Amino acid sequence: MMEEYMLPCLNKKLFGLECYGCGGQRAVALLLKGDFTAAFHMFPAIYPLLVLLGFLMLNLFFKFKHDYTVKVSLIIFTAFVLVTSYLYKIFRIIN
């Protein structure tokens, strides 16, 4: 049902290559259905992104002593997972 309303990846349509965010919408749909493992396999950065967004939302209401360090660390970790999973996906497709 949700799949009917998902936006197509413009990068994939134009160039034939997936972007960093490909699979993100489907992973959120799988999370909402309760299929946590499939969501991770679809888009491994879903959980670091959720932790980062959760911390940012919490930090709007509560200030922590080292919140800047936590934010930067979470951003770096999320970016690392995003780039690593993207490279794995691309090299898996090539081989």
Buried (B, 14 or more C-beta within 10 A) or exposed (E): EEEEEEEEBEBEEEEEEBEBBBBBBBBBBBBEEEBEEBBBEBBBBBBBBBEBEEBBEEBEEEEEEEBEEBBEEBEEBBBEBBEEBBEEBEEEEEE
